[in-house]
Amino acid sequence: MPSTKGQSTIEFLGGMFIVILALVAALSANSGKIPEFESSVEQSARNMEIYSLTEKILSKPGYHTNGTGGTEWEDNISHTSEFGLAKDYLVLEKEKIDALQTTGDSSFNYSQFKKVTGADNQYHFTFIWQPIVETSNSFTRTEPENGIDEPGTTGNPDPLYSQAENRVHYGNFTIQAQTYWFLVTAHDGVYNTTRISTDKDFDSELTLGTGDTYSLAGTEFELQRFQNRERKPGAAVVLSNELKSFGPSSENVDQSVTKLNRYAVLEEPLTDSEPIRIEVLSW
């Protein structure tokens, strides 16, 4: 990703409002700054395409023309007539994301993406699944509830748990029909460790912290952060998994690269619906 090539970051909060502001700013340039004016107009046009394209991707399912047609283009790659990833507005289907591949004939490749969408600019998408495990339930340490076996209950000492603060939080996340329980503890006033179990038996589970990884139903997740807000400390654990990278690299691009993040919900069968971040680079 470029770091010194004038990369601009656009979050698109407020949607077209930011695009309009950018266009107004460009049109207000005085006649003595024609190069800057032209650059701003070009950037505004790019911004408008990025917003329009991503809005369509996040709101439409996409279509194919095979047989009587339909929205299951991921099963009819060569007949894809319209590109989209959504089951509903801002609800994305994992199967459609899985069908993307930058190169190759067996998947929906980047060349097809450009042809089907008619995009003028180049794009690179990174789909990052970010489940938020709610751990708002709590109990006093050494007084567990709901069948929870605490670390150290069989006589094996667990110094890190025994030194944790008294308020322990827990909750669960289901992926591919398998439920995982999270036990969250705090040290020095900060919730920063968790143990994960499929049956609430945390006696022999490893202690995990920010940056550690753990496999849930075969998918490797990184523990991104723990919620430590003043009002609800310990009430959530944020996970992260890079599902897919799609499109050419922007590494050696010799022009400005626009970056934006869009957010939606990822839907997969037998799995809790959780947030997904779509990082888009365009040039």
Beta strands, then each sheet from edge to edge (+ up, - down):
strand 1: 8-9
strand 2: 62-64
strand 3: 80-83
strand 4: 86-88
strand 5: 91-93
strand 6: 123-129
strand 7: 132-134
strand 8: 137-140
strand 9: 167-175
strand 10: 178-187
strand 11: 190-197
strand 12: 213-216
strand 13: 219-226
strand 14: 236-246
strand 15: 258-267
strand 16: 274-282
sheet 1: 1+ 15+ 5+ 4-
sheet 2: 1+ 15+ 16- 6+ 14- 7+
sheet 3: 1+ 15+ 16- 6+ 14- 13+ 12-
sheet 4: 2+ 3-
sheet 5: 8+ 9- 10+ 11-
end
